[in-house]
């Protein structure tokens, strides 16, 4: 087994990363009513980069941060910023389980994008399974329904899908860059990009001037003024930073060590976890419509995984 083809280890890291992500999302939703998104991202990333730099030391020292592909790492960081901001903006409005379910078109995007970008062979059966998964997303969004949702609400429903697409591109790039870059170094690049972008938001909108008169909860989350965290929330921010370090390392490592079509379906572990957190904290359970969509997406993902394993055995 080659250094960069370790599917079992890749699966372990993706499960660890997705567990950390669902806890991260839960904490951000708890904080979304009081703090602006760019402040949460900034504090999380400042703490997270400390953890990531500690991992850099374990994986070879600061010398591994040198790269001959700085622009590609910057592009990957910006894609991850777009993915996070889009998803978290939706999270301020949507239930955790619903937003997570919509986001899970990402592994389907990864499976499709691995064909033209990485040259992987994906057969008609897996393509059919991917289409079933996209049908699940349509069932949840119900674009044919003309009542109950205004333009703003429909845009919010599309934000997790935008996050999914940019996230998929980001992880495909991790597979490319992972041949020469350590996972901890890639996590540092991501954290650094988050810090720079959130400081830019602070410079432009940190005083909350653009939030005045805005009623949309997602826009309020993006534009409200920075404020000093109270004692209880400071602990949540510390937890977010630690989780950020775990997420950045685990996901980068997963896609370094295994084929995207192998590890991507295991990201679906976040779906039942999101349902669990939503039930425990907000007493929310998905509607029948959402459950049908989740079933279609998870079923498609599991089938894609089984076909991948069968192809590997043959």
C-alpha positions in Angstrom: 0.0 0.0 0.0 1.5 3.3 -1.1 2.1 6.3 1.3 -0.9 8.1 -0.1 -3.3 5.2 -0.6 -4.3 4.2 2.9 -8.1 3.9 2.8 -8.7 2.6 6.3 -6.7 5.5 7.9 -8.4 7.9 5.5 -11.8 6.7 6.7 -10.8 7.1 10.3 -9.7 10.7 9.8 -12.9 11.6 7.9 -15.1 10.2 10.6 -13.1 12.1 13.3 -13.3 15.2 11.2 -17.0 15.0 10.6 -17.8 14.4 14.3 -15.8 17.5 15.1 -17.6 19.4 12.4 -21.1 18.6 13.8 -20.1 19.8 17.3 -18.6 22.9 15.7 -21.8 23.6 13.8 -23.8 23.1 17.0 -21.7 25.6 18.9 -21.8 28.2 16.1 -25.6 28.0 15.9 -25.7 28.6 19.7 -23.5 31.7 19.2 -25.2 33.0 16.0 -27.8 35.1 17.8 -25.2 37.3 19.7 -22.0 37.5 17.7 -21.2 38.3 14.0 -20.0 35.4 11.9 -16.6 37.0 11.0 -15.8 37.4 14.7 -16.6 33.8 15.4 -14.5 32.7 12.5 -11.6 35.0 13.5 -11.5 33.8 17.2 -12.0 30.2 16.2 -9.1 30.4 13.6 -6.7 32.3 15.9 -7.1 29.5 18.5 -7.2 26.8 15.8 -3.9 27.9 14.2 -2.1 27.4 17.5 -3.3 23.8 17.6 -2.3 23.4 13.9 1.1 24.8 14.5 1.6 22.3 17.3 0.8 19.5 14.8 3.3 21.1 12.4 6.0 20.5 15.0 4.9 16.9 15.4 5.0 16.3 11.6 8.4 17.8 10.9 8.8 21.3 12.2 8.1 24.7 10.7 10.2 23.8 7.6 7.2 21.9 6.2 5.3 25.1 5.9 7.4 26.0 2.9 5.6 25.4 -0.4 6.2 25.8 -4.1 2.4 26.1 -4.7 1.4 29.2 -2.6 -1.3 30.3 -5.0 -3.0 26.9 -5.0 -3.0 26.8 -1.2 -4.5 30.3 -1.2 -7.2 29.2 -3.7 -8.0 26.2 -1.5 -8.2 28.4 1.6 -10.6 30.9 -0.2 -12.8 28.0 -1.3 -13.0 26.8 2.3 -13.8 30.3 3.4 -16.7 30.5 0.9 -17.9 27.0 2.0 -17.9 27.9 5.7 -19.4 31.4 5.4 -22.2 30.1 3.1 -23.1 27.2 5.4 -22.9 29.2 8.7 -25.0 32.0 7.2 -27.7 29.4 6.4 -27.3 27.9 9.9 -28.5 31.1 11.5 -31.9 30.4 9.9 -32.2 26.7 9.2 -32.4 23.9 11.7 -29.0 22.1 12.1 -30.3 18.8 10.6 -31.9 20.5 7.6 -28.8 22.6 6.8 -26.5 19.5 7.2 -28.7 17.4 5.0 -28.6 20.0 2.2 -24.9 20.3 2.6 -24.4 16.6 2.0 -24.6 17.0 -1.7 -20.9 17.7 -1.2 -19.7 14.0 -1.4 -21.8 13.6 -4.5 -20.0 16.7 -6.0 -16.7 15.1 -4.9 -17.4 11.9 -6.7 -18.3 13.7 -9.9 -15.4 16.2 -9.8 -12.9 13.4 -9.2 -13.6 12.3 -12.8 -12.4 15.4 -14.8 -9.9 16.7 -12.2 -8.3 13.5 -10.8 -9.0 11.2 -13.8 -10.7 8.6 -11.6 -13.1 6.1 -13.2 -16.6 6.3 -11.9 -19.0 3.8 -13.5 -22.6 4.2 -14.6 -23.9 2.6 -11.4 -22.2 5.1 -9.2 -23.3 7.9 -11.5 -26.9 6.7 -11.1 -26.5 6.6 -7.3 -25.2 10.2 -7.4 -28.3 11.3 -9.4 -30.5 9.6 -6.7 -28.6 11.6 -4.1 -29.3 14.9 -6.0 -33.0 13.8 -6.2 -32.9 13.7 -2.4 -31.7 17.3 -2.3 -34.6 18.3 -4.6 -37.1 16.5 -2.3 -35.8 18.6 0.6 -35.8 21.9 -1.2 -39.0 21.3 -3.2 -38.3 24.0 -5.9 -41.6 23.2 -7.5 -43.5 24.5 -4.4 -44.9 28.0 -5.0 -46.2 28.6 -1.5 -44.6 29.1 1.9 -41.2 30.2 0.7 -40.2 33.7 -0.4 -37.1 34.6 -2.5 -35.0 35.2 0.6 -35.9 31.8 2.1 -35.1 30.0 -1.2 -31.7 31.7 -1.3 -31.0 30.6 2.2 -31.8 27.0 1.2 -29.3 27.3 -1.7 -26.5 28.4 0.6 -25.6 24.9 1.9 -25.5 23.7 -1.7 -23.1 26.5 -2.6 -21.1 25.5 0.4 -21.1 21.9 -0.7 -19.8 22.7 -4.2 -16.9 24.9 -2.9 -16.1 22.3 -0.2 -15.9 19.6 -2.8 -13.5 21.6 -4.9 -11.4 22.2 -1.8 -11.1 18.5 -0.9 -10.3 17.6 -4.5 -7.5 20.1 -4.3 -6.4 18.5 -1.0 -5.8 15.2 -2.9 -3.6 17.1 -5.4 -1.7 19.1 -2.9 -1.3 16.3 -0.4 1.3 14.6 -2.5 3.8 17.3 -1.4 2.3 19.0 1.6 1.7 17.6 5.1 -1.9 17.7 6.5 -0.9 20.0 9.4 0.7 22.5 7.0 -2.4 22.5 4.8 -4.5 23.2 8.0 -2.3 26.2 8.8 -2.8 27.6 5.3 -6.6 27.2 5.8 -6.6 28.9 9.2 -4.4 31.7 8.0 -6.8 32.4 5.1 -9.7 32.5 7.6 -7.9 35.0 9.8 -7.1 37.3 6.9 -10.6 37.2 5.4 -12.3 37.8 8.8 -10.0 40.7 9.5 -11.1 42.2 6.2 -14.7 41.8 7.2 -13.9 43.5 10.5 -12.2 46.4 8.8 -15.2 47.0 6.5 -18.2 46.0 8.7 -16.9 45.4 12.2 -18.8 48.3 13.7 -22.1 46.9 12.6 -23.0 49.9 10.3 -24.3 47.7 7.5 -26.6 45.7 9.9 -28.7 48.7 10.7 -32.3 48.1 9.5 -31.5 44.6 8.2 -34.2 42.0 9.2 -32.8 38.9 7.5 -31.2 36.6 10.2 -28.5 35.4 7.9 -27.5 38.9 6.9 -27.6 40.0 10.5 -25.3 37.2 11.4 -22.8 38.3 8.7 -23.0 42.1 9.4 -23.6 42.8 13.1 -21.0 44.5 15.2 -18.2 42.8 17.1 -18.6 42.4 20.9 -16.5 41.1 23.7 -17.5 37.5 24.6 -18.9 37.0 28.1 -17.3 34.4 30.3 -19.5 31.4 29.4 -19.2 32.1 25.7 -15.4 32.5 25.9 -15.3 28.8 26.8 -17.4 28.0 23.7 -15.0 30.0 21.5 -12.0 28.1 23.0 -13.8 24.8 22.2 -14.4 26.1 18.6 -10.7 26.8 18.2 -9.7 23.4 19.3 -12.3 21.8 17.1 -11.1 23.9 14.2 -7.6 22.5 14.6 -9.0 18.9 14.7 -11.2 19.5 11.6 -8.5 21.1 9.5 -6.0 18.4 10.2 -8.4 15.4 10.0 -10.1 16.3 6.7 -6.9 17.3 5.0 -5.3 14.0 6.2 -8.3 11.9 5.1 -8.1 13.3 1.5 -4.4 13.0 1.4 -4.4 9.3 2.4 -7.3 7.9 0.3 -9.2 8.4 -2.9 -12.1 11.0 -2.6 -14.6 8.4 -3.8 -13.6 6.1 -1.0 -13.7 8.5 2.0 -16.4 10.9 0.9 -19.4 8.6 1.7 -18.2 8.4 5.3 -18.9 12.1 5.7 -22.6 11.1 6.0 -21.9 10.2 9.6 -22.6 13.9 10.2 -26.3 13.5 9.3 -27.5 11.4 12.3 -25.2 13.4 14.6 -26.8 16.7 13.4 -30.2 15.2 14.0 -29.1 14.1 17.5 -27.8 17.6 18.5 -30.9 19.3 17.1 -33.1 17.0 19.1 -31.1 17.4 22.3 -30.6 21.1 22.2 -33.6 22.5 20.3 -36.1 19.7 20.6 -36.3 19.6 16.8 -36.8 16.5 14.6 -36.8 16.6 10.8 -40.1 16.6 8.9 -41.0 13.6 6.8 -39.9 15.5 3.7 -36.4 16.1 5.1 -36.2 12.4 6.3 -37.0 11.2 2.7 -34.3 13.5 1.3 -31.8 12.3 4.0 -32.6 8.6 3.2 -32.1 9.2 -0.6 -28.8 10.9 0.0 -27.4 8.5 2.5 -28.6 5.5 0.4 -26.8 7.0 -2.6 -23.7 7.5 -0.6 -23.6 4.0 0.8 -24.1 2.6 -2.7 -21.3 4.6 -4.1 -19.1 3.4 -1.2 -20.0 -0.3 -1.8 -19.3 0.0 -5.5 -15.9 1.6 -4.7 -15.0 -1.3 -2.4 -16.2 -3.8 -5.0 -14.1 -2.2 -7.7 -11.1 -2.2 -5.3 -11.5 -6.0 -4.6 -11.7 -6.8 -8.3 
